[in-house]
Amino acid sequence: MVTGATGYVGGRLVPRLLEEGYRVRALARSPLKLQGRPWARHPRIELATGDVLDYESLLQAARGCGAAYYLVHSMTAAGDFLEKDRRAAANMAKAAAQAGLEQIIYLGGLGNAADPHLSEHLRSRQEVARILQSGPVPTTFLRAAMILGSGGAAFEIMRYLVDRLPLMFVPRSVNTPVQPIAIRNVLNYLVGCLEHPQVKGETFDIGGPEVVTYRQLFDIYAEEAHLPKRLIIPVPFLSPRLSSYWIHLITPVPASLARPLAAGLGDPVICLDNRIRDLLPQKLLDCRRSIRMALVRFRQQTMETCWQELGPLLPPEYTFCHDADYAGGTVLSFGYRIRLGATPDELWEPISRIGGETGWYFGDCLWRLRGWLDRLLGGPGLSRGRNHPTRLRVGDYLDFWRVQAVEPSRGLLLLAEMKLPGEAMMEFRLTPLEGGQTEVQLFSRFFPRGLGGILYWYSLFPIHLWVYRGMVQALAAAGGKPVLSRPEQFVPALARAGGPGKARK
């Protein structure tokens, strides 16, 4: 069983285990996010729905397994992530014992638990290990520092900062020693722990072959990215909170995630126990080689997983409602449709490329302004771009939207993650007609939160009408097919469970 199968490490570990011949049960709160993965239909994979904070679902998923990987944490969750991590670890230890597992493998962080100044982030990692190892099932604890790999949160922070800032004011912790490890080496250790019984119940430090400072990592990255050397100025007044806000503005990483990471920069994270190198020997990649490989992955758009895929899909309840329109609260909606002389397959291509570098086909200056305002308010803005320039999967990020459902040549449903006084969804729908024609529908739904949400909707309604009308016309032009009708405004029906909904007049 692999918990956290939608995460950065778990999403890469699952295919490695399948390649080694293991049967794998991938556990996720949102299994729809797994169904778009290349390995989702592998004959030895089983997709399971569960949550480490829900003991019964965790126990059900653990039954029949021989071992479990524990690759989850609550740092991106709202509220007290320390308490959530404690509860989740206790559930895992109890479920593993009840299900008769023979081994738990946990990937945590380096750090001296006896240090009273250890950051909450690293202290929580140590506490989770203690809880897991206190149970009857032997738990192997792998302690890692910074993981170098395309798509990892720490690596992406470094990439955006160095790419965008020729002059950087940074906290003094930039000179803290760290022993990074390549994601490839981490995966080799994780798989190796299944194959060598002598590691059961043990704790190991895992790191690369060299100790560097964060300043040196920035310099190495700039050289590998063929950028001029960055001027790095340490200053004493940049607290973790201020650093997290700065990271939030410059990179796609939100302040809520950047804060615990920034707080941990002052903790030296160096391997003091290298026994695992003898038990599970492999070629360890140095920092330069790891960064070079990560940059190749990024440039080729071949990242297997990314930190931004974390978190469950939580669509508004009204999107799956079959009740009357007035049930469950106010749902405000509008849309445009247009008829084209083309098939849905021919029109899907421009829809599948929307967002990111392609833009939104109409009113891009307004989209950029909205993204800039959203970033200032603490949202993702447009800085995330998209996972892949043409491929869309459930759970993918698309600027400040998240792919909720996708059916190639049929429809695309997006859930807004921008800061709003309510919840918003945008849907593209392709309906085939007779004679090789297609009706293209673009519509929006908004579930306002209080009076502020209603005022927000109606104050911007004329602008939204103009933008959506322009978008549907621009999409028609991008398809390069004959336009058979003018854009017509309509009111969409509620979406149906499991995918993009049908529209009604």
C-alpha positions as CSV (number, residue, x, y, z in Angstrom):
1,M,0.0,0.0,0.0
2,V,1.3,3.4,-0.9
3,T,-0.3,6.3,1.0
4,G,0.1,9.7,-0.6
5,A,0.0,8.2,-4.0
6,T,-1.0,11.5,-5.6
7,G,2.0,13.3,-3.9
8,Y,5.4,14.2,-5.3
9,V,7.2,11.1,-4.0
10,G,4.3,8.7,-4.0
11,G,3.4,9.4,-7.6
12,R,6.9,8.4,-8.7
13,L,7.2,5.5,-6.3
14,V,4.1,3.6,-7.6
15,P,5.4,3.1,-11.2
16,R,8.8,2.1,-9.8
17,L,7.2,-0.6,-7.7
18,L,5.1,-1.8,-10.6
19,E,8.3,-2.1,-12.7
20,E,9.8,-4.3,-10.0
21,G,6.9,-6.7,-10.2
22,Y,5.0,-5.7,-7.0
23,R,1.2,-5.6,-6.7
24,V,0.4,-2.0,-5.5
25,R,-2.6,-0.5,-3.8
26,A,-2.5,3.3,-4.3
27,L,-4.4,5.1,-1.6
28,A,-5.7,8.6,-2.2
29,R,-8.5,10.9,-0.9
30,S,-9.3,11.7,-4.5
31,P,-8.8,8.6,-6.7
32,L,-10.0,10.5,-9.7
33,K,-6.6,12.2,-9.6
34,L,-5.0,8.8,-10.0
35,Q,-7.1,7.7,-13.0
36,G,-5.3,10.0,-15.4
37,R,-1.8,8.6,-14.5
38,P,-0.1,6.4,-17.2
39,W,0.0,3.5,-14.7
40,A,-3.6,3.7,-13.6
41,R,-4.7,0.8,-15.8
42,H,-1.6,-1.4,-15.0
43,P,-2.7,-5.0,-14.3
44,R,-1.0,-5.0,-10.9
45,I,-2.4,-1.6,-9.6
46,E,-5.5,-1.1,-7.4
47,L,-6.8,2.4,-6.8
48,A,-8.3,2.8,-3.3
49,T,-10.1,5.7,-1.7
50,G,-9.1,6.6,1.8
51,D,-7.7,9.2,4.2
52,V,-5.1,8.7,6.9
53,L,-7.3,10.8,9.1
54,D,-10.2,8.3,8.6
55,Y,-9.1,5.2,10.5
56,E,-11.8,2.9,9.0
57,S,-10.9,3.8,5.4
58,L,-7.2,3.4,6.2
59,L,-7.8,-0.1,7.8
60,Q,-9.8,-1.2,4.8
61,A,-7.1,-0.2,2.4
62,A,-4.4,-1.9,4.5
63,R,-6.1,-5.3,4.6
64,G,-4.4,-7.8,2.4
65,C,-1.2,-5.8,2.0
66,G,2.2,-7.0,3.2
67,A,3.8,-3.6,3.7
68,A,2.9,0.1,3.5
69,Y,4.7,3.3,2.5
70,Y,3.8,6.3,4.7
71,L,4.4,9.3,2.5
72,V,1.8,11.9,3.8
73,H,2.0,15.0,5.8
74,S,-0.4,17.8,6.6
75,M,1.7,20.9,5.9
76,T,-0.6,22.1,3.2
77,A,-3.7,21.5,5.2
78,A,-5.7,24.2,7.0
79,G,-5.4,24.4,10.7
80,D,-2.9,22.8,13.0
81,F,-0.8,20.5,10.8
82,L,1.1,19.2,13.9
83,E,-2.1,17.7,15.4
84,K,-3.2,16.3,12.1
85,D,0.1,14.6,11.6
86,R,-0.1,13.0,15.1
87,R,-3.6,11.7,14.5
88,A,-2.7,10.4,11.0
89,A,0.4,8.6,12.3
90,A,-1.5,7.0,15.2
91,N,-4.2,5.8,12.7
92,M,-1.5,4.3,10.5
93,A,0.2,2.5,13.4
94,K,-3.1,1.1,14.6
95,A,-4.4,0.1,11.1
96,A,-1.1,-1.6,10.2
97,A,-1.2,-3.7,13.3
98,Q,-4.9,-4.6,12.8
99,A,-4.4,-5.5,9.2
100,G,-1.3,-7.6,9.9
101,L,1.2,-5.7,7.9
102,E,4.8,-6.8,8.2
103,Q,6.5,-3.4,7.6
104,I,6.0,0.3,7.4
105,I,8.4,2.5,5.4
106,Y,8.3,6.2,6.3
107,L,10.1,9.0,4.5
108,G,10.6,11.9,6.9
109,G,13.2,14.7,7.5
110,L,16.6,15.1,9.0
111,G,17.1,17.1,12.1
112,N,18.2,16.7,15.7
113,A,15.0,16.0,17.8
114,A,16.8,17.1,20.9
115,D,17.5,20.6,19.6
116,P,15.0,22.9,21.3
117,H,15.2,25.3,18.3
118,L,14.3,22.7,15.7
119,S,11.6,24.0,13.4
120,E,8.0,22.7,13.8
121,H,8.1,21.2,10.4
122,L,11.1,19.0,11.2
123,R,10.0,18.3,14.7
124,S,6.7,17.0,13.4
125,R,8.6,14.6,11.1
126,Q,10.5,13.2,14.1
127,E,7.3,12.9,16.1
128,V,5.5,11.0,13.3
129,A,8.4,8.5,13.2
130,R,8.2,8.0,17.0
131,I,4.5,7.3,16.8
132,L,4.9,4.8,14.0
133,Q,7.9,3.1,15.6
134,S,6.0,2.8,18.9
135,G,3.5,0.4,17.3
136,P,4.0,-3.4,16.9
137,V,4.7,-3.2,13.1
138,P,8.4,-2.6,12.3
139,T,8.8,0.9,10.8
140,T,11.8,1.9,8.7
141,F,12.4,5.6,9.0
142,L,14.3,7.3,6.2
143,R,15.5,10.8,7.2
144,A,16.1,13.0,4.2
145,A,17.1,16.7,3.8
146,M,16.2,18.7,0.7
147,I,15.1,16.5,-2.2
148,L,16.4,17.7,-5.6
149,G,14.1,16.9,-8.5
150,S,11.8,18.7,-10.9
151,G,8.5,19.5,-9.4
152,G,9.5,19.3,-5.8
153,A,8.4,22.2,-3.6
154,A,12.0,23.0,-2.3
155,F,13.5,22.7,-5.8
156,E,10.7,24.8,-7.4
157,I,11.2,27.6,-4.8
158,M,14.9,27.7,-5.7
159,R,14.2,27.6,-9.4
160,Y,11.8,30.5,-9.4
161,L,13.9,32.6,-7.1
162,V,17.1,32.2,-9.1
163,D,15.4,32.4,-12.5
164,R,13.6,35.7,-11.6
165,L,15.9,37.5,-9.2
166,P,19.4,38.7,-10.2
167,L,19.6,40.3,-6.8
168,M,18.3,38.4,-3.8
169,F,17.9,39.6,-0.2
170,V,17.7,36.4,1.8
171,P,17.7,35.3,5.5
172,R,21.1,34.6,7.1
173,S,20.1,30.9,7.1
174,V,21.2,30.8,3.4
175,N,24.6,29.8,4.8
176,T,23.2,26.8,6.7
177,P,24.8,23.5,5.7
178,V,22.5,20.9,4.0
179,Q,23.0,17.5,2.4
180,P,20.6,17.3,-0.5
181,I,19.6,14.1,-2.2
182,A,18.3,13.4,-5.7
183,I,14.8,12.1,-6.1
184,R,16.1,9.2,-8.0
185,N,18.3,8.1,-5.1
186,V,15.3,8.5,-2.7
187,L,13.2,6.2,-4.8
188,N,16.0,3.6,-5.0
189,Y,16.2,3.6,-1.2
190,L,12.4,3.3,-0.8
191,V,12.2,0.4,-3.1
192,G,15.3,-1.2,-1.6
193,C,13.8,-1.2,1.9
194,L,11.2,-3.8,0.7
195,E,13.9,-6.1,-0.5
196,H,16.3,-6.2,2.5
197,P,14.8,-7.4,5.7
198,Q,17.8,-6.1,7.8
199,V,16.4,-2.5,7.4
200,K,13.1,-3.3,9.2
201,G,12.5,-1.2,12.2
202,E,15.7,0.9,11.7
203,T,16.3,4.6,11.3
204,F,18.6,5.8,8.5
205,D,19.9,9.1,7.3
206,I,19.8,9.4,3.5
207,G,21.6,12.1,1.6
208,G,23.7,12.9,-1.4
209,P,27.5,12.7,-1.6
210,E,28.2,16.3,-0.6
211,V,27.4,18.9,2.0
212,V,26.7,22.4,0.7
213,T,25.0,25.6,1.7
214,Y,21.8,27.0,0.2
215,R,23.9,29.8,-1.2
216,Q,26.0,27.3,-3.0
217,L,22.9,25.5,-4.4
218,F,21.7,28.8,-5.8
219,D,25.1,29.3,-7.5
220,I,25.1,25.8,-8.9
221,Y,21.6,26.3,-10.2
222,A,22.4,29.6,-11.9
223,E,25.4,27.9,-13.7
224,E,23.4,24.9,-14.8
225,A,20.5,27.2,-16.0
226,H,23.1,29.3,-17.9
227,L,22.2,32.4,-15.9
228,P,24.6,35.1,-14.7
229,K,25.8,34.7,-11.1
230,R,23.2,36.0,-8.7
231,L,24.0,38.6,-6.1
232,I,22.9,37.1,-2.8
233,I,22.7,39.4,0.2
234,P,21.9,37.9,3.6
235,V,19.9,40.2,5.9
236,P,19.0,39.7,9.6
237,F,15.4,40.9,9.5
238,L,13.9,38.3,7.2
239,S,11.9,36.1,9.5
240,P,10.3,32.9,8.3
241,R,7.0,34.7,8.1
242,L,8.4,37.5,6.0
243,S,10.3,35.1,3.9
244,S,7.2,33.0,3.2
245,Y,5.4,36.1,1.9
246,W,8.3,37.0,-0.3
247,I,8.4,33.4,-1.7
248,H,4.6,33.6,-2.2
249,L,4.9,36.7,-4.4
250,I,7.9,35.5,-6.4
251,T,7.0,31.8,-6.8
252,P,3.9,29.7,-7.2
253,V,4.5,28.2,-3.7
254,P,1.8,29.6,-1.3
255,A,2.9,31.3,2.0
256,S,1.2,28.5,4.0
257,L,3.6,25.9,2.6
258,A,6.6,28.3,2.3
259,R,6.5,29.3,6.0
260,P,7.4,25.9,7.5
261,L,9.9,25.3,4.8
262,A,11.5,28.7,5.4
263,A,11.5,28.1,9.2
264,G,13.5,24.9,8.6
265,L,16.3,26.6,6.7
266,G,18.1,27.5,9.8
267,D,18.4,23.8,10.9
268,P,21.6,22.1,9.7
269,V,20.5,18.9,8.0
270,I,23.5,16.6,7.5
271,C,23.7,12.8,7.6
272,L,25.4,11.5,10.7
273,D,24.7,7.8,10.1
274,N,25.7,6.4,6.7
275,R,25.0,2.7,7.3
276,I,22.4,2.6,4.6
277,R,25.0,3.2,1.9
278,D,26.5,-0.2,2.7
279,L,23.1,-2.0,3.1
280,L,21.6,-0.5,-0.1
281,P,24.5,0.6,-2.3
282,Q,23.8,2.8,-5.3
283,K,25.5,5.6,-7.2
284,L,24.6,8.9,-5.4
285,L,24.1,11.9,-7.6
286,D,25.8,15.1,-6.6
287,C,24.0,18.4,-6.5
288,R,25.1,19.6,-9.9
289,R,24.1,16.4,-11.6
290,S,20.7,16.3,-9.8
291,I,19.9,19.9,-10.8
292,R,21.0,19.3,-14.4
293,M,18.7,16.3,-14.6
294,A,15.8,18.2,-13.0
295,L,16.2,21.1,-15.5
296,V,16.1,18.7,-18.4
297,R,12.9,17.2,-17.1
298,F,11.4,20.7,-16.7
299,R,12.4,21.9,-20.2
300,Q,11.1,18.7,-21.8
301,Q,7.8,19.0,-19.9
302,T,8.3,15.4,-18.7
303,M,7.9,15.9,-14.9
304,E,6.2,12.8,-13.5
305,T,4.8,14.6,-10.5
306,C,4.7,18.0,-8.9
307,W,4.1,19.4,-5.4
308,Q,1.2,21.4,-6.8
309,E,-0.8,18.2,-7.3
310,L,-1.1,17.9,-3.6
311,G,-4.5,18.1,-1.9
312,P,-7.9,16.5,-2.5
313,L,-10.4,17.6,-5.1
314,L,-13.2,19.3,-3.1
315,P,-15.8,20.4,-5.6
316,P,-18.8,22.4,-4.3
317,E,-21.7,20.2,-3.4
318,Y,-24.0,22.0,-5.8
319,T,-22.0,20.7,-8.9
320,F,-23.2,17.2,-8.1
321,C,-26.8,18.1,-7.1
322,H,-29.8,16.6,-8.7
323,D,-32.3,18.6,-6.7
324,A,-34.3,21.6,-7.9
325,D,-32.3,24.7,-8.8
326,Y,-33.5,26.5,-5.6
327,A,-32.3,23.7,-3.3
328,G,-29.0,24.0,-1.4
329,G,-28.5,27.7,-1.7
330,T,-28.0,30.3,-4.4
331,V,-26.2,29.2,-7.6
332,L,-25.5,32.0,-10.1
333,S,-24.7,31.0,-13.7
334,F,-24.5,32.1,-17.3
335,G,-22.9,31.0,-20.5
336,Y,-22.5,31.3,-24.2
337,R,-22.8,28.8,-27.0
338,I,-21.9,28.9,-30.7
339,R,-22.4,26.4,-33.5
340,L,-19.4,25.5,-35.8
341,G,-18.9,23.4,-38.9
342,A,-16.4,21.0,-37.3
343,T,-16.3,17.8,-35.3
344,P,-15.7,17.8,-31.5
345,D,-12.3,16.1,-32.1
346,E,-11.2,19.0,-34.3
347,L,-12.3,21.6,-31.7
348,W,-10.8,19.9,-28.7
349,E,-7.2,20.8,-29.6
350,P,-7.5,24.6,-28.8
351,I,-9.5,23.9,-25.6
352,S,-6.9,21.4,-24.4
353,R,-4.1,24.1,-24.7
354,I,-5.9,26.8,-22.8
355,G,-4.2,28.6,-20.0
356,G,-0.4,28.7,-19.2
357,E,1.6,30.1,-22.1
358,T,-1.3,29.9,-24.5
359,G,-3.4,32.2,-22.4
360,W,-7.2,32.4,-22.4
361,Y,-7.8,33.5,-26.0
362,F,-9.5,36.7,-25.1
363,G,-8.9,39.5,-22.5
364,D,-5.5,38.2,-21.5
365,C,-4.7,41.6,-19.9
366,L,-7.7,41.2,-17.6
367,W,-6.7,37.6,-16.8
368,R,-3.2,38.8,-15.9
369,L,-4.7,41.7,-13.7
370,R,-6.9,39.2,-12.0
371,G,-3.9,36.9,-11.4
372,W,-1.8,39.7,-10.0
373,L,-4.6,40.7,-7.6
374,D,-5.1,37.1,-6.6
375,R,-1.4,36.7,-5.8
376,L,-1.5,39.8,-3.6
377,L,-4.5,38.3,-1.7
378,G,-2.7,35.1,-1.1
379,G,-4.0,33.0,-4.0
380,P,-2.0,31.1,-6.6
381,G,-2.5,33.8,-9.4
382,L,-1.3,32.8,-12.8
383,S,2.2,31.9,-11.7
384,R,1.6,28.2,-11.7
385,G,0.9,27.9,-15.4
386,R,0.0,24.3,-16.2
387,N,1.4,20.9,-15.6
388,H,1.8,20.1,-19.3
389,P,1.4,22.3,-22.4
390,T,-1.3,20.1,-24.1
391,R,-2.2,17.2,-21.7
392,L,-5.0,17.6,-19.2
393,R,-5.6,15.2,-16.3
394,V,-8.0,15.4,-13.4
395,G,-6.3,17.2,-10.6
396,D,-3.9,19.2,-12.9
397,Y,-3.5,22.9,-12.1
398,L,-4.3,25.4,-14.8
399,D,-3.2,28.8,-13.7
400,F,-5.6,29.6,-10.8
401,W,-8.0,26.8,-11.8
402,R,-7.9,23.0,-11.0
403,V,-9.1,20.4,-13.5
404,Q,-12.1,18.8,-11.9
405,A,-13.2,16.6,-14.8
406,V,-12.0,16.1,-18.3
407,E,-13.4,14.1,-21.2
408,P,-11.4,14.6,-24.4
409,S,-13.5,15.9,-27.3
410,R,-16.5,16.2,-24.9
411,G,-15.8,18.6,-22.1
412,L,-13.6,20.2,-19.5
413,L,-14.7,21.3,-16.0
414,L,-12.5,23.7,-13.9
415,L,-12.7,24.6,-10.2
416,A,-11.4,28.0,-9.2
417,E,-8.7,28.1,-6.6
418,M,-8.4,31.9,-6.7
419,K,-9.4,34.0,-3.7
420,L,-13.1,34.6,-4.1
421,P,-16.1,35.4,-1.8
422,G,-17.6,32.0,-2.9
423,E,-16.8,29.1,-5.2
424,A,-16.6,29.2,-8.9
425,M,-16.5,26.7,-11.8
426,M,-16.0,27.2,-15.5
427,E,-17.0,24.5,-18.0
428,F,-16.3,23.9,-21.7
429,R,-18.7,21.5,-23.5
430,L,-18.7,20.1,-27.0
431,T,-22.0,18.7,-28.2
432,P,-22.0,16.9,-31.6
433,L,-24.8,17.8,-34.0
434,E,-25.9,16.4,-37.4
435,G,-23.9,17.1,-40.5
436,G,-20.5,17.2,-38.8
437,Q,-21.4,20.2,-36.8
438,T,-20.7,20.9,-33.1
439,E,-22.1,23.2,-30.5
440,V,-19.4,24.8,-28.3
441,Q,-20.7,25.8,-24.8
442,L,-18.7,27.9,-22.3
443,F,-20.4,28.7,-19.0
444,S,-19.7,29.6,-15.4
445,R,-21.3,28.8,-12.1
446,F,-20.8,30.7,-8.9
447,F,-21.9,29.8,-5.4
448,P,-21.7,33.1,-3.4
449,R,-20.6,33.2,0.2
450,G,-22.9,35.7,1.9
451,L,-23.9,39.1,0.7
452,G,-20.3,39.9,-0.3
453,G,-20.3,37.0,-2.8
454,I,-23.6,38.2,-4.4
455,L,-22.3,41.8,-4.7
456,Y,-19.1,40.4,-6.3
457,W,-21.0,38.5,-8.9
458,Y,-23.3,41.3,-10.0
459,S,-20.7,44.0,-9.9
460,L,-18.5,42.0,-12.3
461,F,-21.3,40.4,-14.3
462,P,-21.0,42.8,-17.3
463,I,-17.3,42.2,-17.6
464,H,-17.8,38.5,-17.3
465,L,-20.4,38.6,-20.1
466,W,-18.0,40.5,-22.3
467,V,-15.0,38.2,-21.6
468,Y,-16.9,34.9,-22.0
469,R,-18.5,36.1,-25.2
470,G,-15.1,37.0,-26.5
471,M,-13.6,33.7,-25.4
472,V,-16.2,31.5,-27.2
473,Q,-15.6,33.6,-30.4
474,A,-11.9,33.3,-30.0
475,L,-12.0,29.6,-29.5
476,A,-14.1,29.3,-32.6
477,A,-11.5,31.3,-34.5
478,A,-8.6,29.2,-33.0
479,G,-10.3,26.1,-34.4
480,G,-10.2,27.6,-37.9
481,K,-13.6,26.2,-38.8
482,P,-16.8,27.8,-40.3
483,V,-18.9,29.7,-37.7
484,L,-22.6,28.8,-38.3
485,S,-24.2,30.9,-35.6
486,R,-23.5,33.9,-33.5
487,P,-22.7,33.5,-29.8
488,E,-26.0,33.0,-27.9
489,Q,-26.3,33.6,-24.1
490,F,-27.9,30.8,-22.1
491,V,-28.4,29.6,-18.6
492,P,-26.6,26.2,-17.9
493,A,-28.1,23.4,-15.9
494,L,-26.4,22.0,-12.9
495,A,-23.5,19.5,-13.6
496,R,-24.0,15.9,-13.1
497,A,-21.9,13.8,-10.8
498,G,-18.7,12.4,-12.2
499,G,-18.0,14.8,-15.0
500,P,-18.9,17.9,-17.0
501,G,-22.7,18.4,-17.0
502,K,-25.1,19.0,-19.8
503,A,-26.4,22.5,-20.4
504,R,-30.0,23.5,-20.8
505,K,-31.6,26.6,-22.0
